[in-house]
Protein backbone atom coordinates (compact mmCIF):
# COMPACT_ATOMS: atom_id res chain seq x y z
CA UNK A 1 0.00 0.00 0.00
CA UNK A 2 1.36 3.40 -0.98
CA UNK A 3 0.66 6.31 1.36
CA UNK A 4 1.46 9.97 0.67
CA UNK A 5 1.82 12.27 3.68
CA UNK A 6 1.47 15.97 2.86
CA UNK A 7 2.55 18.40 5.57
CA UNK A 8 5.44 19.81 7.58
CA UNK A 9 7.97 17.46 9.11
CA UNK A 10 11.18 18.04 11.02
CA UNK A 11 13.30 20.16 11.00
CA UNK A 12 10.24 22.46 11.11
CA UNK A 13 9.73 22.92 14.83
CA UNK A 14 5.99 23.10 15.36
CA UNK A 15 4.06 20.45 17.23
CA UNK A 16 2.29 19.65 13.96
CA UNK A 17 5.64 18.99 12.27
CA UNK A 18 6.76 16.71 15.09
CA UNK A 19 3.40 14.93 15.00
CA UNK A 20 3.50 14.44 11.21
CA UNK A 21 7.08 13.13 11.38
CA UNK A 22 6.20 10.60 14.07
CA UNK A 23 3.09 9.48 12.18
CA UNK A 24 5.01 9.00 8.92
CA UNK A 25 7.59 6.89 10.74
CA UNK A 26 4.92 4.77 12.44
CA UNK A 27 3.25 4.12 9.07
CA UNK A 28 6.59 3.30 7.39
CA UNK A 29 7.34 0.71 10.08
CA UNK A 30 4.19 -1.24 9.23
CA UNK A 31 4.64 -4.24 6.95
CA UNK A 32 3.34 -3.72 3.44
CA UNK A 33 3.18 0.08 3.57
CA UNK A 34 5.35 2.42 1.53
CA UNK A 35 5.36 6.07 2.65
CA UNK A 36 6.44 9.18 0.79
CA UNK A 37 6.31 12.62 2.46
CA UNK A 38 5.72 15.92 0.65
CA UNK A 39 6.77 18.77 2.91
CA UNK A 40 7.47 22.48 2.64
CA UNK A 41 10.38 24.46 1.33
CA UNK A 42 8.72 27.51 2.87
CA UNK A 43 5.93 27.07 5.39
CA UNK A 44 5.17 30.59 6.66
CA UNK A 45 6.17 34.14 5.78
CA UNK A 46 8.03 35.90 8.61
CA UNK A 47 5.04 38.11 9.50
CA UNK A 48 2.91 35.07 10.36
CA UNK A 49 5.53 33.38 12.54
CA UNK A 50 6.66 35.83 15.25
CA UNK A 51 9.17 33.40 16.76
CA UNK A 52 12.90 33.27 16.10
CA UNK A 53 12.57 30.70 13.31
CA UNK A 54 10.13 28.02 12.20
CA UNK A 55 13.01 25.53 11.94
CA UNK A 56 14.55 23.84 14.97
CA UNK A 57 18.26 24.38 15.42
CA UNK A 58 18.63 20.95 17.05
CA UNK A 59 16.65 18.96 14.45
CA UNK A 60 17.67 17.63 11.06
CA UNK A 61 15.96 16.22 7.98
CA UNK A 62 14.70 12.71 8.82
CA UNK A 63 17.00 10.42 6.84
CA UNK A 64 14.78 7.43 7.55
CA UNK A 65 11.89 8.93 5.54
CA UNK A 66 11.44 9.27 1.79
CA UNK A 67 10.71 13.01 1.82
CA UNK A 68 10.81 16.00 -0.49
CA UNK A 69 10.68 19.63 0.67
CA UNK A 70 9.12 21.31 -2.33
CA UNK A 71 5.85 22.99 -1.30
CA UNK A 72 6.18 26.78 -1.18
CA UNK A 73 3.18 28.13 0.73
CA UNK A 74 3.41 31.41 -1.19
CA UNK A 75 3.83 29.94 -4.68
CA UNK A 76 0.69 28.31 -6.17
CA UNK A 77 2.75 26.90 -9.03
CA UNK A 78 4.53 24.68 -6.52
CA UNK A 79 1.16 23.45 -5.25
CA UNK A 80 0.18 22.28 -8.73
CA UNK A 81 3.62 20.74 -9.33
CA UNK A 82 3.51 18.75 -6.07
CA UNK A 83 -0.02 17.59 -6.81
CA UNK A 84 1.29 16.19 -10.10
CA UNK A 85 4.12 14.43 -8.27
CA UNK A 86 1.63 12.82 -5.90
CA UNK A 87 -0.55 11.63 -8.79
CA UNK A 88 2.54 10.12 -10.44
CA UNK A 89 3.34 8.29 -7.20
CA UNK A 90 -0.15 6.66 -7.39
CA UNK A 91 -0.90 6.46 -3.65
CA UNK A 92 -3.87 4.56 -2.30
CA UNK A 93 -4.20 7.02 0.59
CA UNK A 94 -3.17 10.63 1.22
CA UNK A 95 -2.86 11.98 4.76
CA UNK A 96 -2.57 15.68 5.57
CA UNK A 97 -2.77 17.66 8.82
CA UNK A 98 -5.27 20.52 9.16
CA UNK A 99 -4.49 23.24 11.68
CA UNK A 100 -4.32 26.77 10.27
CA UNK A 101 -6.23 28.93 7.81
CA UNK A 102 -3.04 30.16 6.15
CA UNK A 103 -2.08 26.79 4.70
CA UNK A 104 -5.63 25.67 3.91
CA UNK A 105 -5.66 27.06 0.31
CA UNK A 106 -2.31 25.42 -0.42
CA UNK A 107 -3.24 22.02 1.01
CA UNK A 108 -6.78 22.14 -0.39
CA UNK A 109 -5.41 22.77 -3.89
CA UNK A 110 -3.04 19.82 -3.63
CA UNK A 111 -5.61 17.46 -2.11
CA UNK A 112 -8.27 18.40 -4.67
CA UNK A 113 -6.07 17.03 -7.45
CA UNK A 114 -5.28 13.59 -6.00
CA UNK A 115 -7.29 10.54 -7.05
CA UNK A 116 -7.59 8.54 -3.85
CA UNK A 117 -9.10 8.84 -0.35
CA UNK A 118 -7.81 11.70 1.81
CA UNK A 119 -7.62 11.57 5.60
CA UNK A 120 -7.33 14.89 7.42
CA UNK A 121 -5.54 14.79 10.78
CA UNK A 122 -7.33 17.70 12.42
CA UNK A 123 -5.35 19.56 15.08
CA UNK A 124 -7.52 22.68 14.94
CA UNK A 125 -10.85 23.28 13.24
CA UNK A 126 -9.87 26.95 12.99
CA UNK A 127 -7.16 29.22 14.35
CA UNK A 128 -7.24 30.03 18.07
CA UNK A 129 -7.17 33.75 17.32
CA UNK A 130 -9.15 33.58 14.09
CA UNK A 131 -12.40 35.19 13.05
CA UNK A 132 -15.16 34.20 10.63
CA UNK A 133 -13.13 34.69 7.44
CA UNK A 134 -10.25 32.55 8.71
CA UNK A 135 -12.68 29.86 9.82
CA UNK A 136 -14.24 29.75 6.34
CA UNK A 137 -10.81 29.40 4.77
CA UNK A 138 -9.89 26.59 7.17
CA UNK A 139 -13.13 24.80 6.35
CA UNK A 140 -12.09 24.33 2.71
CA UNK A 141 -9.51 21.70 3.63
CA UNK A 142 -11.88 19.88 6.00
CA UNK A 143 -14.50 19.66 3.25
CA UNK A 144 -11.99 18.05 0.89
CA UNK A 145 -11.23 15.09 3.17
CA UNK A 146 -12.81 11.65 2.80
CA UNK A 147 -12.41 11.01 6.54
CA UNK A 148 -11.15 12.92 9.55
CA UNK A 149 -9.07 11.79 12.52
CA UNK A 150 -8.71 14.04 15.54
CA UNK A 151 -7.69 13.90 19.19
CA UNK A 152 -10.75 15.15 21.11
CA UNK A 153 -14.51 14.82 20.98
CA UNK A 154 -14.80 18.62 21.01
CA UNK A 155 -12.81 18.82 17.77
CA UNK A 156 -14.90 16.00 16.32
CA UNK A 157 -18.06 17.99 17.04
CA UNK A 158 -16.51 21.03 15.35
CA UNK A 159 -15.72 18.99 12.26
CA UNK A 160 -19.27 17.69 11.92
CA UNK A 161 -20.64 21.23 12.23
CA UNK A 162 -18.56 22.19 9.20
CA UNK A 163 -18.92 18.92 7.29
CA UNK A 164 -22.32 17.40 8.17
CA UNK A 165 -22.21 13.64 8.00
CA UNK A 166 -18.41 13.53 8.11
CA UNK A 167 -16.77 10.27 9.12
CA UNK A 168 -14.68 11.26 12.17
CA UNK A 169 -12.45 9.01 14.26
CA UNK A 170 -11.32 10.25 17.69
CA UNK A 171 -7.99 8.98 19.05
CA UNK A 172 -6.12 10.59 21.97
CA UNK A 173 -2.93 12.49 21.17
CA UNK A 174 -0.05 9.98 21.00
CA UNK A 175 3.12 10.41 23.03
CA UNK A 176 6.26 11.64 21.31
CA UNK A 177 9.69 10.17 21.86
CA UNK A 178 11.99 12.64 23.61
CA UNK A 179 15.58 12.34 24.88
CA UNK A 180 16.28 11.09 28.38
CA UNK A 181 17.28 13.71 30.93
CA UNK A 182 20.80 13.89 32.36
CA UNK A 183 19.46 15.32 35.64
CA UNK A 184 21.54 18.47 35.52
CA UNK A 185 19.02 20.75 37.27
CA UNK A 186 18.76 20.35 41.06
CA UNK A 187 15.44 20.89 42.83
CA UNK A 188 15.08 24.31 44.45
CA UNK A 189 11.89 23.86 46.46
CA UNK A 190 9.61 21.25 47.97
CA UNK A 191 7.30 21.60 44.96
CA UNK A 192 8.65 22.27 41.45
CA UNK A 193 6.11 23.44 38.84
CA UNK A 194 6.66 23.75 35.09
CA UNK A 195 4.72 25.57 32.40
CA UNK A 196 6.18 24.63 29.02
CA UNK A 197 5.67 25.53 25.36
CA UNK A 198 4.76 28.52 23.24
CA UNK A 199 3.31 31.28 25.40
CA UNK A 200 0.13 32.76 23.95
CA UNK A 201 -2.70 34.64 25.71
CA UNK A 202 -5.17 31.74 25.60
CA UNK A 203 -2.74 29.53 27.55
CA UNK A 204 -3.35 31.45 30.78
CA UNK A 205 0.13 32.21 32.09
CA UNK A 206 -1.26 35.34 33.76
CA UNK A 207 -3.78 33.16 35.65
CA UNK A 208 -1.00 30.85 36.85
CA UNK A 209 1.18 33.73 38.04
CA UNK A 210 -1.71 35.18 40.04
CA UNK A 211 -2.38 31.76 41.56
CA UNK A 212 1.27 31.27 42.53
CA UNK A 213 1.21 34.68 44.21
CA UNK A 214 -1.86 33.63 46.26
CA UNK A 215 -0.69 30.08 46.97
CA UNK A 216 -0.06 29.50 50.67
CA UNK A 217 2.73 26.99 50.06
CA UNK A 218 6.01 28.50 51.26
CA UNK A 219 8.44 26.26 49.33
CA UNK A 220 7.37 26.43 45.69
CA UNK A 221 9.14 27.27 42.42
CA UNK A 222 7.64 27.76 38.97
CA UNK A 223 9.66 27.54 35.75
CA UNK A 224 8.06 29.12 32.66
CA UNK A 225 9.90 27.70 29.66
CA UNK A 226 9.08 28.55 26.07
CA UNK A 227 9.08 31.23 23.41
CA UNK A 228 6.63 34.04 24.04
CA UNK A 229 4.29 35.19 21.28
CA UNK A 230 2.65 37.81 23.48
CA UNK A 231 5.71 39.90 24.33
CA UNK A 232 8.08 39.40 27.24
CA UNK A 233 7.68 42.82 28.82
CA UNK A 234 4.15 42.22 30.11
CA UNK A 235 5.14 38.84 31.59
CA UNK A 236 8.14 40.25 33.41
CA UNK A 237 6.07 43.22 34.61
CA UNK A 238 3.45 40.88 36.11
CA UNK A 239 6.12 38.81 37.87
CA UNK A 240 7.58 42.00 39.33
CA UNK A 241 4.19 43.43 40.30
CA UNK A 242 3.29 40.24 42.17
CA UNK A 243 6.68 40.06 43.89
CA UNK A 244 7.45 36.64 42.41
CA UNK A 245 11.06 37.21 41.38
CA UNK A 246 12.26 34.54 43.83
CA UNK A 247 9.54 32.03 42.98
CA UNK A 248 9.36 32.24 39.18
CA UNK A 249 12.06 31.41 36.66
CA UNK A 250 11.46 32.78 33.15
CA UNK A 251 13.15 31.03 30.22
CA UNK A 252 11.36 32.88 27.42
CA UNK A 253 12.98 31.35 24.34
CA UNK A 254 12.89 28.26 22.20
CA UNK A 255 14.38 25.37 24.18
CA UNK A 256 15.91 22.36 22.34
CA UNK A 257 14.72 18.89 23.26
CA UNK A 258 17.79 17.97 25.32
CA UNK A 259 17.41 21.09 27.44
CA UNK A 260 13.64 20.65 27.73
CA UNK A 261 14.23 17.17 29.13
CA UNK A 262 16.08 18.69 32.10
CA UNK A 263 13.18 21.01 32.98
CA UNK A 264 10.68 18.13 32.83
CA UNK A 265 12.96 15.93 34.92
CA UNK A 266 13.20 18.55 37.68
CA UNK A 267 9.46 19.28 37.70
CA UNK A 268 7.10 17.49 40.05
CA UNK A 269 4.02 18.71 38.16
CA UNK A 270 3.34 20.35 34.77
CA UNK A 271 0.71 23.12 34.81
CA UNK A 272 -1.65 23.80 31.88
CA UNK A 273 -3.85 26.76 32.95
CA UNK A 274 -5.41 27.28 29.51
CA UNK A 275 -8.49 29.42 28.97
CA UNK A 276 -9.39 27.32 25.92
CA UNK A 277 -7.91 24.29 24.23
CA UNK A 278 -8.58 21.94 21.33
CA UNK A 279 -5.57 19.76 22.09
CA UNK A 280 -2.09 20.03 23.52
CA UNK A 281 1.23 18.41 22.69
CA UNK A 282 2.52 19.38 26.15
CA UNK A 283 0.10 16.99 27.87
CA UNK A 284 1.49 13.83 26.21
CA UNK A 285 4.99 15.26 26.66
CA UNK A 286 4.40 15.46 30.42
CA UNK A 287 3.15 11.87 30.28
CA UNK A 288 6.32 10.80 28.45
CA UNK A 289 8.42 12.14 31.33
CA UNK A 290 6.10 10.61 33.93
CA UNK A 291 4.76 13.91 35.25
CA UNK A 292 1.19 14.53 36.40
CA UNK A 293 -0.50 17.76 35.37
CA UNK A 294 -2.68 20.48 36.81
CA UNK A 295 -4.91 21.40 33.89
CA UNK A 296 -7.97 23.49 33.17
CA UNK A 297 -11.19 21.48 33.21
CA UNK A 298 -11.80 21.76 29.47
CA UNK A 299 -12.91 19.10 26.97
CA UNK A 300 -9.48 18.99 25.34
CA UNK A 301 -7.89 18.02 28.67
CA UNK A 302 -10.76 16.21 30.35
CA UNK A 303 -10.43 13.23 28.01
CA UNK A 304 -6.88 12.46 29.17
CA UNK A 305 -6.57 13.94 32.66
CA UNK A 306 -8.27 11.79 35.27
CA UNK A 307 -8.63 13.88 38.42
CA UNK A 308 -6.69 12.29 41.26
CA UNK A 309 -5.17 9.60 39.02
CA UNK A 310 -2.73 11.34 36.68
CA UNK A 311 -3.37 14.94 37.63
CA UNK A 312 -5.85 17.56 38.81
CA UNK A 313 -8.54 19.52 36.94
CA UNK A 314 -9.46 23.08 37.93
CA UNK A 315 -12.02 25.50 36.45
CA UNK A 316 -10.43 27.56 33.65
CA UNK A 317 -9.50 31.10 34.65
CA UNK A 318 -10.27 30.48 38.35
CA UNK A 319 -7.27 31.96 40.15
CA UNK A 320 -8.57 31.19 43.63
CA UNK A 321 -9.28 27.50 42.92
CA UNK A 322 -5.95 27.01 41.15
CA UNK A 323 -4.15 28.58 44.14
CA UNK A 324 -6.09 26.37 46.56
CA UNK A 325 -5.35 23.21 44.53
CA UNK A 326 -1.64 23.98 44.45
CA UNK A 327 -1.60 24.71 48.18
CA UNK A 328 -3.78 21.88 49.48
CA UNK A 329 -3.71 19.01 46.99
CA UNK A 330 -0.52 19.12 44.96
CA UNK A 331 2.70 17.88 46.53
CA UNK A 332 5.69 15.77 45.54
CA UNK A 333 4.56 12.56 47.22
CA UNK A 334 1.06 12.68 45.70
CA UNK A 335 2.56 13.38 42.29
CA UNK A 336 4.87 10.36 42.68
CA UNK A 337 1.92 8.12 43.62
CA UNK A 338 0.36 8.78 40.20
CA UNK A 339 3.12 6.97 38.32
CA UNK A 340 1.22 3.67 37.72
CA UNK A 341 -1.63 5.44 35.88
CA UNK A 342 0.82 7.52 33.86
CA UNK A 343 2.79 4.41 32.83
CA UNK A 344 -0.45 2.79 31.68
CA UNK A 345 -1.23 5.80 29.48
CA UNK A 346 2.26 5.64 27.98
CA UNK A 347 1.61 2.08 26.86
CA UNK A 348 -1.73 3.02 25.29
CA UNK A 349 -0.90 6.31 23.56
CA UNK A 350 1.54 5.25 20.86
CA UNK A 351 1.87 6.44 17.28
CA UNK A 352 1.54 2.82 16.18
CA UNK A 353 -1.99 2.77 17.61
CA UNK A 354 -2.69 6.14 16.04
CA UNK A 355 -1.53 4.88 12.63
CA UNK A 356 -3.96 1.97 12.99
CA UNK A 357 -6.78 4.43 13.68
CA UNK A 358 -5.97 6.37 10.50
CA UNK A 359 -5.87 3.26 8.33
CA UNK A 360 -9.13 2.10 9.92
CA UNK A 361 -10.77 5.42 9.09
CA UNK A 362 -10.86 4.55 5.36
CA UNK A 363 -11.95 0.92 5.69
C-alpha positions in Angstrom: 0.0 0.0 0.0 1.4 3.4 -1.0 0.7 6.3 1.4 1.5 10.0 0.7 1.8 12.3 3.7 1.5 16.0 2.9 2.6 18.4 5.6 5.4 19.8 7.6 8.0 17.5 9.1 11.2 18.0 11.0 13.3 20.2 11.0 10.2 22.5 11.1 9.7 22.9 14.8 6.0 23.1 15.4 4.1 20.5 17.2 2.3 19.7 14.0 5.6 19.0 12.3 6.8 16.7 15.1 3.4 14.9 15.0 3.5 14.4 11.2 7.1 13.1 11.4 6.2 10.6 14.1 3.1 9.5 12.2 5.0 9.0 8.9 7.6 6.9 10.7 4.9 4.8 12.4 3.3 4.1 9.1 6.6 3.3 7.4 7.3 0.7 10.1 4.2 -1.2 9.2 4.6 -4.2 7.0 3.3 -3.7 3.4 3.2 0.1 3.6 5.3 2.4 1.5 5.4 6.1 2.6 6.4 9.2 0.8 6.3 12.6 2.5 5.7 15.9 0.6 6.8 18.8 2.9 7.5 22.5 2.6 10.4 24.5 1.3 8.7 27.5 2.9 5.9 27.1 5.4 5.2 30.6 6.7 6.2 34.1 5.8 8.0 35.9 8.6 5.0 38.1 9.5 2.9 35.1 10.4 5.5 33.4 12.5 6.7 35.8 15.3 9.2 33.4 16.8 12.9 33.3 16.1 12.6 30.7 13.3 10.1 28.0 12.2 13.0 25.5 11.9 14.6 23.8 15.0 18.3 24.4 15.4 18.6 21.0 17.0 16.7 19.0 14.4 17.7 17.6 11.1 16.0 16.2 8.0 14.7 12.7 8.8 17.0 10.4 6.8 14.8 7.4 7.5 11.9 8.9 5.5 11.4 9.3 1.8 10.7 13.0 1.8 10.8 16.0 -0.5 10.7 19.6 0.7 9.1 21.3 -2.3 5.8 23.0 -1.3 6.2 26.8 -1.2 3.2 28.1 0.7 3.4 31.4 -1.2 3.8 29.9 -4.7 0.7 28.3 -6.2 2.8 26.9 -9.0 4.5 24.7 -6.5 1.2 23.5 -5.2 0.2 22.3 -8.7 3.6 20.7 -9.3 3.5 18.8 -6.1 0.0 17.6 -6.8 1.3 16.2 -10.1 4.1 14.4 -8.3 1.6 12.8 -5.9 -0.6 11.6 -8.8 2.5 10.1 -10.4 3.3 8.3 -7.2 -0.1 6.7 -7.4 -0.9 6.5 -3.6 -3.9 4.6 -2.3 -4.2 7.0 0.6 -3.2 10.6 1.2 -2.9 12.0 4.8 -2.6 15.7 5.6 -2.8 17.7 8.8 -5.3 20.5 9.2 -4.5 23.2 11.7 -4.3 26.8 10.3 -6.2 28.9 7.8 -3.0 30.2 6.2 -2.1 26.8 4.7 -5.6 25.7 3.9 -5.7 27.1 0.3 -2.3 25.4 -0.4 -3.2 22.0 1.0 -6.8 22.1 -0.4 -5.4 22.8 -3.9 -3.0 19.8 -3.6 -5.6 17.5 -2.1 -8.3 18.4 -4.7 -6.1 17.0 -7.5 -5.3 13.6 -6.0 -7.3 10.5 -7.1 -7.6 8.5 -3.8 -9.1 8.8 -0.3 -7.8 11.7 1.8 -7.6 11.6 5.6 -7.3 14.9 7.4 -5.5 14.8 10.8 -7.3 17.7 12.4 -5.3 19.6 15.1 -7.5 22.7 14.9 -10.8 23.3 13.2 -9.9 27.0 13.0 -7.2 29.2 14.3 -7.2 30.0 18.1 -7.2 33.8 17.3 -9.2 33.6 14.1 -12.4 35.2 13.0 -15.2 34.2 10.6 -13.1 34.7 7.4 -10.3 32.6 8.7 -12.7 29.9 9.8 -14.2 29.8 6.3 -10.8 29.4 4.8 -9.9 26.6 7.2 -13.1 24.8 6.3 -12.1 24.3 2.7 -9.5 21.7 3.6 -11.9 19.9 6.0 -14.5 19.7 3.2 -12.0 18.1 0.9 -11.2 15.1 3.2 -12.8 11.6 2.8 -12.4 11.0 6.5 -11.2 12.9 9.6 -9.1 11.8 12.5 -8.7 14.0 15.5 -7.7 13.9 19.2 -10.7 15.2 21.1 -14.5 14.8 21.0 -14.8 18.6 21.0 -12.8 18.8 17.8 -14.9 16.0 16.3 -18.1 18.0 17.0 -16.5 21.0 15.4 -15.7 19.0 12.3 -19.3 17.7 11.9 -20.6 21.2 12.2 -18.6 22.2 9.2 -18.9 18.9 7.3 -22.3 17.4 8.2 -22.2 13.6 8.0 -18.4 13.5 8.1 -16.8 10.3 9.1 -14.7 11.3 12.2 -12.4 9.0 14.3 -11.3 10.2 17.7 -8.0 9.0 19.0 -6.1 10.6 22.0 -2.9 12.5 21.2 -0.1 10.0 21.0 3.1 10.4 23.0 6.3 11.6 21.3 9.7 10.2 21.9 12.0 12.6 23.6 15.6 12.3 24.9 16.3 11.1 28.4 17.3 13.7 30.9 20.8 13.9 32.4 19.5 15.3 35.6 21.5 18.5 35.5 19.0 20.8 37.3 18.8 20.3 41.1 15.4 20.9 42.8 15.1 24.3 44.4 11.9 23.9 46.5 9.6 21.2 48.0 7.3 21.6 45.0 8.7 22.3 41.5 6.1 23.4 38.8 6.7 23.7 35.1 4.7 25.6 32.4 6.2 24.6 29.0 5.7 25.5 25.4 4.8 28.5 23.2 3.3 31.3 25.4 0.1 32.8 24.0 -2.7 34.6 25.7 -5.2 31.7 25.6 -2.7 29.5 27.5 -3.4 31.4 30.8 0.1 32.2 32.1 -1.3 35.3 33.8 -3.8 33.2 35.7 -1.0 30.9 36.8 1.2 33.7 38.0 -1.7 35.2 40.0 -2.4 31.8 41.6 1.3 31.3 42.5 1.2 34.7 44.2 -1.9 33.6 46.3 -0.7 30.1 47.0 -0.1 29.5 50.7 2.7 27.0 50.1 6.0 28.5 51.3 8.4 26.3 49.3 7.4 26.4 45.7 9.1 27.3 42.4 7.6 27.8 39.0 9.7 27.5 35.8 8.1 29.1 32.7 9.9 27.7 29.7 9.1 28.6 26.1 9.1 31.2 23.4 6.6 34.0 24.0 4.3 35.2 21.3 2.7 37.8 23.5 5.7 39.9 24.3 8.1 39.4 27.2 7.7 42.8 28.8 4.1 42.2 30.1 5.1 38.8 31.6 8.1 40.2 33.4 6.1 43.2 34.6 3.4 40.9 36.1 6.1 38.8 37.9 7.6 42.0 39.3 4.2 43.4 40.3 3.3 40.2 42.2 6.7 40.1 43.9 7.4 36.6 42.4 11.1 37.2 41.4 12.3 34.5 43.8 9.5 32.0 43.0 9.4 32.2 39.2 12.1 31.4 36.7 11.5 32.8 33.2 13.2 31.0 30.2 11.4 32.9 27.4 13.0 31.3 24.3 12.9 28.3 22.2 14.4 25.4 24.2 15.9 22.4 22.3 14.7 18.9 23.3 17.8 18.0 25.3 17.4 21.1 27.4 13.6 20.6 27.7 14.2 17.2 29.1 16.1 18.7 32.1 13.2 21.0 33.0 10.7 18.1 32.8 13.0 15.9 34.9 13.2 18.6 37.7 9.5 19.3 37.7 7.1 17.5 40.0 4.0 18.7 38.2 3.3 20.4 34.8 0.7 23.1 34.8 -1.7 23.8 31.9 -3.9 26.8 33.0 -5.4 27.3 29.5 -8.5 29.4 29.0 -9.4 27.3 25.9 -7.9 24.3 24.2 -8.6 21.9 21.3 -5.6 19.8 22.1 -2.1 20.0 23.5 1.2 18.4 22.7 2.5 19.4 26.1 0.1 17.0 27.9 1.5 13.8 26.2 5.0 15.3 26.7 4.4 15.5 30.4 3.1 11.9 30.3 6.3 10.8 28.5 8.4 12.1 31.3 6.1 10.6 33.9 4.8 13.9 35.2 1.2 14.5 36.4 -0.5 17.8 35.4 -2.7 20.5 36.8 -4.9 21.4 33.9 -8.0 23.5 33.2 -11.2 21.5 33.2 -11.8 21.8 29.5 -12.9 19.1 27.0 -9.5 19.0 25.3 -7.9 18.0 28.7 -10.8 16.2 30.4 -10.4 13.2 28.0 -6.9 12.5 29.2 -6.6 13.9 32.7 -8.3 11.8 35.3 -8.6 13.9 38.4 -6.7 12.3 41.3 -5.2 9.6 39.0 -2.7 11.3 36.7 -3.4 14.9 37.6 -5.8 17.6 38.8 -8.5 19.5 36.9 -9.5 23.1 37.9 -12.0 25.5 36.5 -10.4 27.6 33.6 -9.5 31.1 34.7 -10.3 30.5 38.3 -7.3 32.0 40.1 -8.6 31.2 43.6 -9.3 27.5 42.9 -5.9 27.0 41.2 -4.2 28.6 44.1 -6.1 26.4 46.6 -5.4 23.2 44.5 -1.6 24.0 44.4 -1.6 24.7 48.2 -3.8 21.9 49.5 -3.7 19.0 47.0 -0.5 19.1 45.0 2.7 17.9 46.5 5.7 15.8 45.5 4.6 12.6 47.2 1.1 12.7 45.7 2.6 13.4 42.3 4.9 10.4 42.7 1.9 8.1 43.6 0.4 8.8 40.2 3.1 7.0 38.3 1.2 3.7 37.7 -1.6 5.4 35.9 0.8 7.5 33.9 2.8 4.4 32.8 -0.4 2.8 31.7 -1.2 5.8 29.5 2.3 5.6 28.0 1.6 2.1 26.9 -1.7 3.0 25.3 -0.9 6.3 23.6 1.5 5.2 20.9 1.9 6.4 17.3 1.5 2.8 16.2 -2.0 2.8 17.6 -2.7 6.1 16.0 -1.5 4.9 12.6 -4.0 2.0 13.0 -6.8 4.4 13.7 -6.0 6.4 10.5 -5.9 3.3 8.3 -9.1 2.1 9.9 -10.8 5.4 9.1 -10.9 4.6 5.4 -12.0 0.9 5.7 
